Amino acid sequence: MLGWELPPHNSGGLGVACNGLASALTLDDVIVSFVLPYSGIYNQKDWQILFADTYFQELGTDTSFTFAAYKQVGSACDISDFLYRERNGLINEVQKYALRMQCIAEHEDFDIIHAHDWLSFLAGITAKRISKKPLIVHVHATEFDRTGGQGLNQDVFDIEKLGMEVADAVITVSDRTKRTVMKEYGIPESKIHVVYNGIDTSELEKQKIDISFLKQIKREGGHIVLFLGRLTIQKGPDYFVEAARTVLEKMPHTYFIMVGSGDMKEHIMEDIAYSGLSKNFVFVEAMGPLAYSFFSHADVYVMPSLSEPFGLTVLESMRNSTPVIVSRQSGVSEIIKHVLLVDFWNTDEIAEKILAVLSYPALQKTLSQNGLPEASRINWKHAAQTCKHLYQSFIAWLFPKE
Amino acid sequence: MPAVCLYFQVHQPYRIKPFSIYAIGSGDDYFNDTEIRNTNNRYILEKVARKSYLPTNELLLELLEENPQFKISFSFSGVFLDQCIEYMPDVLASFQKLIRTGQVEVLAETYYHSLAVLYSEKEFAEQVRLHTKKIEAVFHTTPRVFRNTELIYSDAIGDIVEKLGYSGILAEGADYILGWKSPNFIYTHNTNSNLRLLLKNYRLSDDIAFRFGSKEWTAYPLTADTFAHWIHGHNGNADSINLFMDFETFGEHQWEDTGIFEFVRQLPQAVLKDSDSSFITPSEAFARFPARESVSMPNPVSWADIERDLSAWRSNPLQHDALKEIYALEDIVCATKNAHLIDTWRKLQTSDHFYYMCTKWFADGDVHAYFNPYQSPYEAYISYMNVLKDFEIQIKKHISSQQKNKLPFVTALFHSIHNMFNKITCIMVH
């Protein structure tokens, strides 16, 4: 299994999802070797983690590995274009990861390659070329989701498309993402399998803390509305702020907590300051258990994403009995019902539903009473079973019983 | 040979339109959605009339005229009749024609198809009175048998209904309520022998109402002959087989392509093929058959869902809250003596509003979702509560305008007393 990040060193939902799936597969008797591009310190797990950057040294082989050296051993293939074109930043890291994957693919024993998101797609392709083993690419998000369809990064798009084309199967986290993969990447439906994410909050629950200033707000009769996610175009933080303005006209004693960071943060803070609403907004940068702790303090969690392939935080909020307002443009809304749905662009509708939850205690109560059991039924076990079936179908096909 | 008692419920609520929190205080009409969607009452009535009411009534009229022994019974909610008068008089006329054959009985219920009996006996009695008045005006007949909203019945409800002067009532006859008793006989109230019960044979009723068009059903496709055969099979162990269902079963719940109309067309003849068989109305059933024994229903029973209790309308906090709020307005609304406000308050009592808020099985996308004009129970509740907040403002506005109108009168009174006092003083001085 090839990934990019795992908790606690993760930037968002990708690492959480990879961790949940790998653990559940292990419980289901699948032996998982999880490859990460960089070494780090992780909690002891039931499955092995391999670090691409230090793998050579551990083998005791020549570390004077260069792009040029790889060029000689690698055969001419359609990924060479991606591997050797000079790139900076993230694309360069992705290239390095793919090159280093060669050695791992040669030395490790495995039956299936399962690569998560475009960051590990090139590494996945490398592994497939060398091992001739089936490649499954797992699409947690596409470039279309991340950019809201504007200012697409062509390199990222090309890598995603190539990965999906070369792969023997594509997994998407929702029906919504499946449609994107078909429409924007031209992948045939027969190759795509929808595997909804699960959720495991047991570790987070243990580390949950009390946030005293939120408790103070509640004690004084104030309301707390939560935004939690990267402050980037995909997550719709600007729509959240628009809706907040309307809410404040009717219920001035409401506080909007925005947990996360991102390239829109500065702009949003300035905007709020100009409007004189700073006293009703709190900005927090938090990850992992600290971020998770915010859910149980909020009256309502709002996720106004422009395009959300899944939306794990919705389930996290429901697990905390906190009502959720989520955009219809999300994958998670395909499998849960006890939430309030909105169109992200309709800030009046978002505001109206925030006001309704804050005004009508019975609404808050019913959403949380019904939401908790609904979200609790969703776990990684089912996702792992679906993946395992897919693995088995490939293995049966590769090694037919005599 | 058992007699067959056919009873159909005909009802359409005044659905409230999606009512924004921003509209609170506007005094905008709640029931007049004009957009083409499922909260537009005229649109729904026209749709159901086209698919169900008009073709079914045409067929029933034919059957009643052909077979003088064929009998049916209806209950119409007052809000259904009002909508017919307002939007589709020809639908009303088609029902009037059926009643005029003399082979059709019309039952009593609450005008607003409400749950009033659970909250206010006074309000319940008033709605029953209004309903009877309406039926007399529209159909020139006085209902003699009672049928409560969605067949909701309990021993306590039975007592209330008996006090209103009814000696017969319809109720659900599901297994878990009756135990070993059969719904095919007449029973009395558990303590009050003046009130007799006609119970729904839920199996045979649901064969038509729910299973008829289901291709997975072993009896599919059901013919009138087979169904009549099942009825005739009760020979000797049934007085009256009571088939109670929504009238929209014909053409709306069971679409025309299921063959439902053909089934109805052949049913009278198929049943009457056995010369001992007959059709009866509820009044005739009570007159013809003796009550076998008493039956007790301590908790309210209805014909809704598999639970057959009140949970379709009253099981989650949304429903409890909305019901509590609407009935809390009784005294203040009635005190206004304003016909429009009182009518609006009653329209907001219609049970369907609370049915739409039901979250039971919501996640499974069942019948509640199918019959819900709102996107979710939560949306239904939000619109309802926003309307209620607006309605409260309208009541307050009305009361304060009344008080203003009273002021000149009070001033005048004060002046006249003052004058009188002056006069008395004058007299005394002189």
Contacts between the chains, C-beta under 8 A, distances in Angstrom:
chain1	res1	chain2	res2	distance
A	250	B	21	7.6
A	336	B	363	7.8
A	337	B	362	5.6
A	337	B	363	4.5
A	337	B	376	7.1
A	338	B	359	7.1
A	338	B	362	7.4
A	338	B	363	7.1
A	340	B	376	7.6
A	340	B	378	5.7
A	340	B	379	7.9
A	341	B	375	7.0
A	341	B	376	7.3
A	348	B	20	7.9
A	348	B	22	7.4
A	352	B	20	5.9
A	352	B	21	4.9
A	352	B	22	7.0
A	352	B	382	7.7
A	353	B	382	7.4
A	355	B	21	5.2
A	356	B	21	6.3
A	356	B	382	4.6
A	356	B	385	7.5
A	356	B	386	7.8
A	359	B	21	7.6
A	359	B	385	7.9
A	360	B	321	7.3
A	360	B	381	7.3
A	360	B	382	7.4
A	360	B	385	5.5
A	361	B	321	7.8
A	362	B	317	4.1
A	362	B	318	5.2
A	362	B	320	7.1
A	362	B	321	3.5
A	362	B	322	7.7
A	362	B	381	7.5
A	363	B	318	6.5
A	363	B	378	6.6
A	363	B	381	6.1
A	363	B	382	6.9
A	363	B	385	7.8
A	365	B	317	4.5
A	366	B	316	5.0
A	366	B	317	4.8
A	366	B	318	4.9
A	366	B	359	6.4
A	366	B	377	8.0
A	366	B	378	7.4
A	366	B	381	7.8
A	367	B	378	6.8
A	369	B	316	7.4
A	369	B	317	7.2
A	370	B	316	7.5
A	370	B	359	5.4
A	370	B	362	7.7
A	374	B	363	6.2
